[in-house]
Amino acid sequence: MESKSGVKGKTIFLLLLLYGILAAFFYWYLFVYHGGKDPSLEGTPADPSSFMTERELILSERYSDIRNFLFFLEAPYEWLIYGAILVFGLSRTFERWAEGMARRFLIKVAIFTFCLSFTMAAALFPVQYLSYRISRFYGISAQTFSAWMRDFVISFWIDWLFLFVIAGAVLFLIRKFPRKWWLAAWAAAVPFVIFVMYIQPVLIDPLYNDFYPIRDQGLEKQILNMAHEAGVPAERVFEVDMSTKTNALNAYVTGIGNNARIVLWDTTLKSLDDGEILFIMAHEIAHYVEKHIYFGIAGSLLLLFAGLFIAGCLIGRIVKRYGALLKIRSQQSLSVLPLLFVLMSIMTFMVSPLSNAVSRHMEERADRFAIEITGDVDAGVAAFQKLAKTGLSQVDPPLLVKWFRYGHPTMKERIYMLEEYRDDAEGH
């Protein structure tokens, strides 16, 4: 019979081999297979050479390829770390520490989740730091290292708090409803997700940035008039200080109910003219009008239901068959939590092409709404060109990148849609 150390060694070797194969595939796909510009772009407003300098074109391709490569390696790297935590017995060690230091259930969960969060944060720190350094090198990030570390520490504590709440609730439900815990967990998640969405604009987001009413009152009046004409009872537009962190542009809708906000980055206000900003804000107003936030919440809860159901079917079987290898005593033990988290992470990644496709559809509808309410095709095209230019974004990314990373249509698709609208309006 093969020793436990031999089985452990083979398991880790297999995981590393699979990770290496995955890294080699994506390197080939991004840097070798996908190369050259689409000839159909030439002479169109979507042609990057029409609004980027030669240097910006080179930087855009390099930056995008590197970022995409890191993206496809980061999620599997996280799974690899979870696997190592289980196979090397760290999860069981954390459980023993928690049980040795506390008697109360919640304190045990707090200790266990802190140890798990700290280990994951330490393991992922090099990847996140590399991503930060790359953004600094290519002129996207404007954030100092100390400011970046501040955000990293804030994120650690917020992530740990959410992990503690979620882990405590899930483990309690597993112990109370061994067979149907996944259904009870989903039922509990519904009000939790809505609550987090409600408090995010007023409690979480201000921990990272300063928000204040937009200072250009003339522009705010134009935006609010447009919102009122669309039936949106908006009272104010918020500006967020992002120029100390990034040179990229953005605007978004966040929150629900009376905490919902339309937010503009100050970099957007500095880089776009009023017509371009009004087009962007019309796009954001569309999300209000068409209730995309609520559709997004409903879709997330539906996917969560499916994910928890699959996890509920798998965890018991995995623990029964591989519990000795993974150092998990039972489905009800603290050490089962990393297994649950890695399963949910894998399923979230695998379903991202579907969720991104739905998101792209809603974003396309918002673009159409914006052009219909403003009628300004030139402003829309110019805004999209500037978004691509300042963010060094690929106008026409590889297909797998679009599927897994893009919650918006590509810049090529967005600009082409506007040009088609112009042609239709002119009767071409």
Buried (B, 14 or more C-beta within 10 A) or exposed (E): EEEEEEBBEEBBEEBEEBBEEBBEEBBEBBEEEBEEBEEEBEEBBBBBEEBBEEEBBEBBBBBBBBBBBBBBBBBBBBBBBBBBBBBBBBBBBBBEBBBEEBEEBEEBBBBBBBBBBEBBBEBBEEBBBEBBEBBBEBBBBBBEEEEBEBBBEEBBEEBBEBBBBBBBBBBBBBBEBEEEBBBBBBEBBEEBBBEBBBBBBEEBBEEBBEBEEBEBEEBBEBBBEBBEEBEBEBEEBBBBEBBEBBBBBBBBBBBBEEBBBBBBBBBBBEBBEBBBBBBBBBBBBBBBBBEBBEBBBEBBBEBBBEBBEBBBEBBBEBBEEBBEBBBBBBBBBBBBBBBBBBBBBBBBBEEBBEBBEBBBEBBBBBBBBBBEBBEBBEBBBBBBBBBBBBBBBBBBBBEBBBBBBBBBBBBBBBBBBBBEBBEEEEEE
